[in-house]
Amino acid sequence: MKVASNRRAGKHDQANEEYVRKHQDLDWMIDSLSDAIKRATAIGWPGKRAECFRVLSNPAVNGILSTALASHDPSYSASTHALFNVIHAQRSTQRQEGYPLPPRLYWYRKGFDSLADRDPRWADASVERGDATGFRGLSGSSLVTGTCSASRDVFGEGGFVVRSKGSDGGYVYTMQESDVVCFETAEDDEFGCHSPVMTSKESGVFPPNCLFRLKQVVPAGGWESPVPGVFPRQRLLVFTATYRKPNGAACSDDADAEVADGEEFSIGAKLCGVADLVTLSYACRKEFVSGLDDVLARPVLTMALEWDRDLEWKDWKGRHYCARDEFQYVCGPALPLDDCTPGTRDARNGGCMPAEFQERVNEFILNRRQKGHGTFLEDEHAFLTLDEVLAIRLYSGPAFQPINAFLRNVSKLDGQFREQLARHASLTFVATTRHVINGIRKLSAVSTPEEACTHLWRGARGELPKTFWLADEIGTIIATETAFMSTSAERETALHYMAGNGAPNLLWCLKCGPETDAGYHRGADISLLSQFEDEKEWLFPPMTMMEVSIEVTPGKASGVLVEECGKNFVCVEAIPTFV
């Protein structure tokens, strides 16, 4: 790394291994950083831990690590992990020793040694503007430093002050023409860590790959700095931070699909898992982190063309369906029909056309936004398009089966095979999937606080393997649903679809909640658009992660067997998360 940092600094005569080994080895670096190491040990850092941190957080070295992380270059991954681990180890020590929650930290956005100097994405306009999901912020690739100093050497009326050495060896103080960034701190929760690790009495850091979310922009002169009575003439951008503990991606080797030996495509029920298969398995945290961005980026067909194919399937009761018929139905007037597998189709929607469904759902969204719900989404991203309405209407009926079968098959593949399946004109459902996901996010955004904290239910026919209950290295049990996940606000609805006659079943109890920095924790109520409104269906997108929240003994199977309504099942509580 020192060779690379010398090359980056233009010191080409020093950018070779021989020179570094002779003149700039590890002992030389530790000696040159001795003052910073002493400041760390003065607040309780063990000596070797302080040395490791200061060497890897040195601006020249950390710049190399940051660039590699941002470009997905694995060359320095061991060093990045070492930096993250040593920060978290000290964090654990500070919490065990009763250190108080660190105060707010501050730094400046642009300029020399600024946040943007270390990670250019901090200067990007999208940090403030936000994306189509309403998220404003970024996932940082660099170590982020902040200060809580209340000195006029740090804050002045003009903004943040930076101290540097002048040509005469003395210190020069320069006012930065830059926004000031404030990092709020909070106690840990089930979604991660939200406070920095103090490296001196007045400085702290957040590790690489930390998620920073913009919560507030305060106008210039409208905020008081840590120096009493000083109101800088720069804007203040207030961020929250979230990062996970080390080794958060651990998972069992055999957890790679919802169903071990079959597909829901031919025998599944929407609000329940597969009927004839006994052993269930789910994907792990890795799939949640990877997501579907690579699959959804470039649809090869429109949604209409995806359903204009010779595709037929049957549901778990043996009824047959045709792709063209299902798409043609949602594009025309709603026609009530009794004795469908889930009940009566469009019982209260007779004669309603797609445009009327769109008007109905967008009027609902507008009403919620006027009451203050979902206003973080810009108007252009807040309302459902006609394609999104049609896609959700499709999914709420029998068409969920081929969509979910496609998604589960894609999740089992990597690299070129994954891309080939996603772009195969005879198999893809990428366009439909994108429209459903976009609709879910828009509807989820306008949920009320009461709705956000509702418990939702999902049944699955079969039983979990004993290996499911093996917690990872940070003590969590993770299941990731690789397809859309239908749930119901009615517990009885999930029980209705379970297998009887003593067959094993699983009942997921999803403990939903309001949006956090980690993501969304509630699905979307699609009742306004559903072909089967009485199901009270709440829909989650593919790659929803469920973190099991019941107490388990690592290495032992858990879950209490319940018998109710003639069905045997194990109930598992979990917190859902999607991004």
C-alpha angles and dihedrals in degrees: 000000000000090000090052093046091051090051090048090051091053094250093133094163087061097041097099134090095240093057094046094049091050102040110013108035125146094275089053091051093048091050092049090052096045096117092053091046090053091052089054095047089048090068096044108280111146111243100248092043090051091050093050092048096047094047094050095040094050105124094240093050096038090053089061092048092047094051091048093049093048092050095042090243108159094199094104100026093120090057092046090052090047091053092048092046095049091049092050092045090056090045090056090048092051092050093046090051091054100253111172120247106281117252126245113295127214137202136155126261105218137025137053113346089358127142090265091048089060096037116016092205089077087072094051116115091225089073087073101025096053132209134270091281093054095251115146117189139042146255104249122225095193136067106264120217127195140173135217094194116146093200126125085226085073105033130038137160089270095054138258117006122214123202120211138161117266128215091266092055094254126115123269121201117210126187111224119226091214144107112268117232122214122198114206118210130214140170119275119268138179090283097058146276121322106180134077128245112245114234096178136000092280105023136071140171142215116212126246117278092034118152113233118193123194109230104167143007114208117198121244111280091015098101137058118232122222085269104084113244095013114120107181119219091231131091118260118222111198117206135181120213133217129182135159129235117262120280091027093148097064114130141152116279095233099052104100109121141023095245121037102210110012150026133261084218095093107021110020130114118219098233093036137046130246119321110210101034120089106195119061127193134179135204119260136237092283092069091048090053093045093048124175102285093116091052098044098044099089119024112195095202137036117247090255091056092047088063096041093084138103094261124144133170142163132230128233091276092054098255116148127230137184127213095225092049093051094050093044090053096054090047091057137050118311111253120196112232127183128214098032116152094260094036132266115358117229091346093172100025101072112158095003112145126212092257089054091052088050092050091048096051095042091050087054091050092048091051091051092047091051086057091054101262120132095001092139086080116083115238092252090060100035106074130066120252121221091254090054090051092050092046093053090045088052094049093049089063133050092300091081089083101067091038093055093041089055092050094048092050092049091051091059093059136073137198120350094356091057091048093047092053092046091051098039105123092213096049111027126112096171096125093049091047092052092051093049092048092050091049092050092053093049094049094042090053093064097049114129120239089254092053091044091061096047120123113238128199136217129175128209127191110228136032136277119251117247090247089066089074094058105112119220124242093281092050100256133126113215132191121181120199106216095196133046110297119219116202135171134223085217115077091201091060091060091046091050092064095049124108117260135200093076095302115150120259139176126220117199115206105197113203101207126195144170121294116283135182087271092062142266118332100188133060128224126275102231096178093115090061103027123118086217105041095172091068087073087215123196111191129208124195125244116284095034107163119218117201110201109233102186120105111262136178107234111247095017131096114251140186129092118251112236129192115204135151090359092303128115116213147149114232116217123188118212142164112235122217132181133164 
